[in-house]
Amino acid sequence: MLDVRLLLLGLGGFFWGGMMTPFSIRLAERYGILDVPDPRKLHTGQMPRGAGLGLWFGYLLLSLCLVGRMPILRFSSLGATLIFLCGYRDDMHSLSPFLRLALHFVASALAVLPLHLPFLPSILALVWVAGVTSAYNLIDGVNGLCISLFMASMAALCFLAAAPVAVCMGAMSLGVLCWNFPEAQTFLGDGGSTLLGYLFAVHFAASALPRVSGAGLHELILLLLLFGGVPVLDTLAAFSRRILMGRSPFFPDRGHLHHLLMALTGSPLWSVVVLLALQALSLLGGLAVYTRLL
């Protein structure tokens, strides 16, 4: 049965995302928050970044409206603010990757510790939330890819009692996608991509982990890997490859999954389609595992 309130929430989120993005573009152009081309990147001209600004403001407004029904929003909104401002600052002037990772762990702790999970699931959740936050940033290398993966993940969240947030933020990101795909007029930037990863990870942890915290260690790890999906797989592969080559795991290169698919297909569109399909399969597997653990 169609839920009119969710429909209105989704429409509101879509128009908010679509209307706030031009504002973020003008702000980026005014203050020189631009993504400059280099040999590792696919675009050839300077591009405004910081489209996550509207997503951040939108999430704060959503939190004010829903905090009475979802107490986790008291903590996740604070963590989301830390994540976005850290990434937005990095869009202006590069920060140390170790400082960013430390702040990701702080923001993750703000949302995970109030869940009062047992010790081991709590540690797993803390590492996973921080990891997914960074992973969504690393996968953001093709127009529309990061947002598409986020939308698929939020669709899966609709089955885990987080429908209002999932519908609104998924629709809001769709509004931003109109400015990012197929021809980009702006990029999410580090602030936007890390924010999307954080929001999905936090709301998944809050919705699912308290219900399955008594599961075995291997079952929890499998569940987290499946819901992490393509961004987590890509990050693990990238870090492993760099370490085996004797480089820092934070050393940027063109060995990510989207780079490999671009080289294979020659098409950004097909890269997005293939990785989105893989994400959908991973999320379906995660939902099957989650259902069995209940």
Number of C-alpha atoms within 10 A of each C-alpha: 3 6 8 9 10 16 15 13 19 22 17 17 26 23 16 21 30 21 15 20 27 17 13 21 22 14 17 21 14 11 10 15 24 21 21 12 13 10 9 12 14 14 16 11 11 14 21 26 28 30 32 28 25 24 27 23 15 20 24 18 12 19 21 13 12 15 14 11 9 14 12 21 24 17 20 25 23 14 24 28 18 19 30 25 17 20 25 25 15 18 23 18 10 11 13 11 13 10 11 17 15 13 17 27 20 17 26 28 22 21 27 27 15 13 16 10 19 11 11 12 23 21 14 15 27 24 17 24 29 24 23 28 29 25 26 30 23 21 22 23 21 22 25 24 24 27 24 21 26 25 23 17 24 27 18 21 24 15 13 17 14 19 16 19 26 28 24 26 28 25 25 28 28 23 24 28 26 18 22 21 18 13 10 16 17 26 28 31 27 28 28 31 28 29 32 32 28 30 26 26 27 28 24 25 22 22 18 18 22 15 14 19 19 16 14 11 13 9 16 21 15 15 24 23 19 24 27 26 25 25 29 23 15 19 22 14 14 21 16 14 15 17 13 10 10 9 13 12 16 14 11 13 12 13 15 19 20 22 20 13 18 18 12 11 11 12 11 20 16 15 22 21 13 13 20 21 14 15 23 21 16 20 24 15 17 21 19 13 16 22 10 9 16 11
